[in-house]
Amino acid sequence: MRLAIYFILLISFFSCDDASPYATPEIAFYHWKNEVNLTPSETDYLQNLAVKKLYLRFFDVDWDAEHQEPVPLSIITIPTSQNLPSIIIPTVFITNRTFLEIKNMDIENFTEKVLSKINTIHKALPDAQIPEIQIDCDWSGKSKENYFLFLKILKEQLKKEKKKLSVTIRLHQLKYPEKTGIPPADRGALMCYNVGDLQKWDTQNSILDDKITSTYLANNMTYPLPLDIALPVFQWGVLFRDGTMIKLLNQLNASMLSDQEFYSPTTNNRYSVLRSTYLKGHYLYLDDQIRLEPVSLSTLKIVSQQLKYALPSKKRNLIFYHLDSLTVANYPVSEIKEIQRIFGKVN
């Protein structure tokens, strides 16, 4: 009798474990440069994190006002010898403006051109597995009809090639699906960054702010598409002049603002320019202001906890944006693994 009870308890234990919605996700990265040229440190980084999947931005698409048509921009260059992960997800960024301007009757032809461009670039990756295509577009109410038609046609074409279609989802689209609509895709990638108002000086951190994300996330949310999670591992400085946001200074960090002859720290990662100077190729004027926006491990942990309970999932990808040498330096393997483990823990 005791033996029978033991086996019942054992089976119950494993059944509960299998039923748990909290599973450790697989790590993946976005690559968002115009050329694929991984350094040895980047390759080691991916290997140490057991990364099997790279979301490779193939090209952007924007509307050409002069020719009144969508055009590909920033097309990726892929050298012949690359030590890349075995699975490549071609990613295409398309501006909302493109779907606002394009005529409904031209969307089928546009879809064919996008897919043809992807397949042409794919030829430079003969050994890569490409099970999925991802489209990145922050659609609006006015562009939704054209964008969703584009996705519907693309999904049908990809099905013939035995590929899936994924799309990026913003936080407001997750929270208000009845208003924004559900894109006709197989899967979504929830973009948990660029959450604050970049243009306002008093914004704490426009890249990632757990107070802002908490307003969009609640426990056990539902969404009609299975969702992967995308988190930021980058930083920048936001330059203001006379109270107006002027430009972004990519990958700016505090050490670059340490010269007290030119920069004076104020509060909350903010700096005043004391003398006109050049910084990262940009000319700064006296009294310009800079808001430095790092993404800390502590903030990533808090947001990961929010996401874990908002969107529990047995299987998902945890995609970090994006892969480069500064990411390798600023976010060690141990820190990335800490974030990964949060999603699998049952508190």
C-alpha positions in Angstrom: 0.0 0.0 0.0 2.8 2.4 0.9 4.5 1.6 -2.4 1.3 2.4 -4.3 0.9 5.7 -2.5 4.5 6.6 -3.3 4.0 6.0 -7.0 0.8 8.1 -7.0 2.6 11.0 -5.3 5.5 10.6 -7.7 3.2 10.7 -10.7 1.3 13.7 -9.3 4.6 15.5 -8.7 5.7 15.1 -12.3 2.2 15.9 -13.7 2.1 19.2 -11.8 5.6 20.0 -13.0 4.6 19.3 -16.6 1.5 21.4 -16.2 3.4 24.4 -14.9 3.2 27.3 -17.4 6.6 28.7 -16.4 9.3 27.3 -18.6 12.8 28.5 -19.2 12.9 30.2 -22.6 15.4 29.7 -25.3 17.7 32.7 -25.8 17.9 34.4 -29.2 19.2 37.8 -30.4 18.4 40.4 -33.0 21.1 41.4 -35.3 20.4 44.9 -36.6 23.4 46.0 -38.6 23.9 46.5 -42.3 26.6 43.9 -42.5 27.0 40.5 -40.9 30.5 40.4 -39.6 30.6 38.7 -36.1 33.7 39.2 -34.1 35.2 36.2 -32.2 33.9 37.6 -28.9 30.4 37.9 -30.4 30.6 34.3 -31.7 31.8 33.0 -28.3 29.0 35.0 -26.6 26.4 33.2 -28.6 28.0 29.9 -28.1 28.2 30.4 -24.3 24.5 31.3 -24.2 23.6 28.2 -26.4 22.0 30.5 -28.9 20.6 28.6 -31.8 18.5 31.3 -33.4 19.4 34.7 -34.8 16.8 37.2 -36.0 18.7 38.8 -38.8 17.4 42.2 -40.2 17.5 41.7 -43.9 16.3 45.2 -45.0 13.9 48.0 -44.2 11.1 49.2 -46.4 9.9 52.9 -46.5 7.7 54.9 -48.8 9.4 56.8 -51.6 7.3 60.0 -52.1 9.0 60.9 -55.3 8.3 57.6 -57.1 5.1 56.9 -55.1 6.1 53.3 -54.2 7.7 51.3 -51.3 11.4 50.8 -51.6 13.9 48.6 -49.8 16.6 50.4 -47.7 19.7 49.4 -45.7 19.9 46.0 -47.4 22.1 43.6 -45.4 25.5 42.4 -46.7 26.4 38.9 -45.8 30.0 37.8 -46.4 30.5 34.2 -47.6 32.1 32.8 -44.4 30.1 33.4 -41.3 29.9 31.4 -38.1 26.2 32.0 -37.5 23.7 30.1 -35.4 22.0 27.3 -37.3 18.6 28.9 -37.4 18.1 32.3 -39.1 14.9 34.3 -38.9 14.9 37.0 -41.7 13.4 40.1 -40.2 12.1 43.0 -42.3 11.2 46.4 -40.8 8.4 48.2 -42.7 7.4 51.8 -41.8 3.8 52.5 -40.9 3.9 55.3 -43.6 4.3 52.6 -46.2 0.9 51.1 -45.4 -0.7 54.5 -45.1 0.4 55.4 -48.6 0.2 52.2 -50.6 -2.9 51.5 -52.6 -4.9 48.4 -51.6 -4.7 47.1 -55.2 -0.9 47.2 -55.1 -0.4 45.2 -51.9 -0.3 41.7 -53.6 2.5 42.9 -55.9 4.3 44.5 -53.0 4.1 41.3 -51.0 5.7 39.3 -53.8 8.5 41.8 -54.0 9.2 41.6 -50.3 9.3 37.8 -50.4 11.4 37.8 -53.5 13.9 40.1 -51.8 14.1 37.9 -48.8 14.7 34.8 -50.9 17.4 36.6 -52.9 19.3 37.5 -49.7 18.7 34.0 -48.3 20.9 32.6 -51.1 23.9 34.0 -49.2 23.0 31.7 -46.3 22.8 28.3 -48.1 23.4 26.3 -44.9 20.9 28.2 -42.7 17.6 26.8 -41.6 14.9 29.4 -42.1 11.6 28.2 -40.6 10.1 31.6 -40.1 10.0 35.2 -41.4 9.4 38.1 -39.1 7.8 41.5 -40.1 8.4 44.5 -37.8 5.8 47.3 -38.2 4.1 49.5 -35.6 0.8 49.7 -37.5 -1.9 52.2 -36.7 -5.7 52.3 -37.0 -5.5 53.9 -40.4 -2.8 51.5 -41.8 -4.3 48.3 -40.2 -6.4 47.2 -43.2 -3.5 47.4 -45.7 -1.0 45.9 -43.3 -3.2 43.0 -42.3 -3.9 42.3 -46.0 -0.2 42.2 -46.6 0.3 39.8 -43.8 -2.5 37.5 -44.9 -1.1 37.2 -48.4 2.5 36.8 -47.1 1.3 34.1 -44.7 -0.4 32.1 -47.5 2.8 32.3 -49.6 5.0 31.2 -46.7 2.7 28.3 -46.0 3.6 26.9 -49.4 7.3 27.1 -48.5 6.5 25.4 -45.1 7.5 28.6 -43.2 5.8 30.5 -40.4 5.1 34.2 -40.2 5.8 36.2 -37.0 5.1 39.8 -36.3 6.2 42.3 -33.7 3.6 43.4 -31.1 3.9 46.6 -29.0 2.6 46.8 -25.5 -0.4 49.0 -26.4 -1.3 46.4 -29.0 -1.2 43.7 -26.4 -3.3 45.6 -23.9 -5.9 46.8 -26.4 -6.3 44.0 -29.0 -10.0 44.9 -29.6 -8.9 48.4 -30.7 -5.7 47.7 -32.6 -6.7 44.3 -34.1 -4.9 40.9 -34.2 -2.5 40.6 -37.1 -3.0 37.4 -39.2 0.2 35.7 -38.3 1.4 32.5 -36.7 3.3 34.1 -33.8 4.1 37.4 -32.2 7.2 39.0 -30.6 6.3 41.3 -27.8 8.7 44.3 -28.0 9.3 45.4 -24.4 11.4 48.4 -25.1 11.1 52.0 -26.3 8.2 52.4 -23.9 8.5 56.0 -22.8 8.2 59.4 -24.6 11.6 60.0 -26.2 10.7 63.7 -26.9 10.0 64.8 -23.3 12.9 65.9 -21.1 11.3 64.7 -17.9 10.9 61.1 -19.2 12.9 58.9 -16.8 14.1 56.3 -19.4 12.4 55.9 -22.8 14.0 52.5 -23.5 12.7 50.6 -20.4 10.8 51.8 -17.4 9.2 49.2 -15.1 6.7 51.7 -13.9 5.4 52.2 -17.5 5.5 48.5 -18.4 3.4 47.7 -15.2 0.6 49.8 -16.6 0.3 47.5 -19.6 0.9 44.2 -18.0 -1.4 42.2 -15.6 -1.2 38.6 -14.4 -2.4 35.9 -16.8 -3.2 38.1 -19.8 -4.4 36.4 -22.9 -3.6 37.1 -26.5 -4.7 35.2 -29.6 -1.1 34.6 -30.8 1.6 32.8 -29.0 4.2 35.4 -27.9 7.9 35.5 -27.7 9.5 38.2 -25.5 12.0 40.8 -26.8 14.0 42.8 -24.2 16.6 45.6 -24.7 20.3 45.3 -24.1 21.4 48.6 -25.5 21.8 52.2 -24.3 21.9 55.7 -25.8 22.0 59.3 -24.9 19.1 61.7 -25.9 20.4 65.2 -26.8 18.2 68.2 -26.1 18.7 71.8 -27.2 16.5 74.6 -25.9 14.1 72.1 -24.5 13.7 70.2 -27.8 14.9 66.7 -28.5 17.5 66.9 -31.3 19.0 63.5 -31.8 20.0 60.1 -30.4 23.6 59.4 -29.5 23.7 55.6 -29.8 25.7 53.5 -27.3 26.6 56.5 -25.2 27.7 55.7 -21.7 28.7 57.6 -18.5 32.4 57.2 -19.1 32.1 59.2 -22.3 30.7 62.1 -20.2 33.2 62.0 -17.4 35.3 65.0 -18.5 34.2 67.7 -16.1 35.6 70.4 -18.4 32.8 69.7 -20.9 30.0 67.9 -19.0 28.3 68.5 -15.6 26.2 65.7 -14.1 22.9 67.0 -12.7 20.4 64.4 -11.5 18.9 61.1 -12.8 21.5 60.4 -15.5 21.3 63.9 -16.9 24.1 66.1 -18.0 24.7 69.7 -19.0 27.2 70.7 -21.7 29.6 73.3 -20.3 31.6 74.0 -23.5 30.9 73.4 -27.1 32.6 70.1 -28.3 32.3 67.1 -30.4 30.8 63.9 -29.0 30.6 60.7 -31.1 30.8 62.8 -34.3 28.1 65.2 -33.2 28.7 68.9 -32.4 27.4 69.9 -29.0 26.7 73.5 -28.0 27.0 75.2 -24.6 23.9 74.5 -22.4 22.8 71.5 -24.5 21.4 68.8 -22.2 21.8 65.0 -22.4 19.6 62.3 -20.8 21.6 59.1 -20.6 19.5 56.0 -20.9 21.2 52.8 -19.7 19.2 49.6 -19.3 20.2 48.1 -15.9 20.1 44.5 -14.9 17.8 45.4 -12.0 15.2 46.9 -14.4 15.5 44.0 -16.7 14.8 41.7 -13.8 11.7 43.6 -12.6 10.2 43.7 -16.1 11.0 40.0 -16.7 9.0 39.2 -13.5 6.1 41.3 -14.8 6.2 39.5 -18.1 6.5 36.1 -16.6 3.3 36.4 -14.7 1.5 38.4 -17.4 2.2 35.9 -20.2 3.1 32.5 -18.7 4.2 30.1 -21.4 5.6 26.6 -21.7 7.6 27.4 -24.7 8.9 30.8 -26.0 12.0 32.6 -27.2 13.6 35.3 -25.2 15.0 37.7 -27.8 17.5 40.3 -26.9 18.0 43.5 -28.9 20.6 43.5 -30.2 23.9 41.7 -30.8 27.1 43.8 -31.0 30.4 44.2 -29.3 29.1 46.6 -26.7 26.3 44.2 -25.7 28.9 41.6 -25.1 30.9 44.0 -22.9 28.0 45.5 -21.0 25.8 42.4 -20.5 27.9 39.4 -19.5 26.7 35.9 -20.2 26.0 35.5 -16.4 23.5 38.4 -16.5 21.7 37.2 -19.6 21.3 33.8 -18.0 19.9 35.4 -14.8 17.2 37.0 -16.9 16.5 33.7 -18.7 16.1 31.8 -15.4 13.5 34.3 -14.1 10.9 33.0 -16.6 11.4 29.4 -15.4 11.2 29.9 -11.7 8.1 29.2 -9.7 8.0 31.5 -6.7 
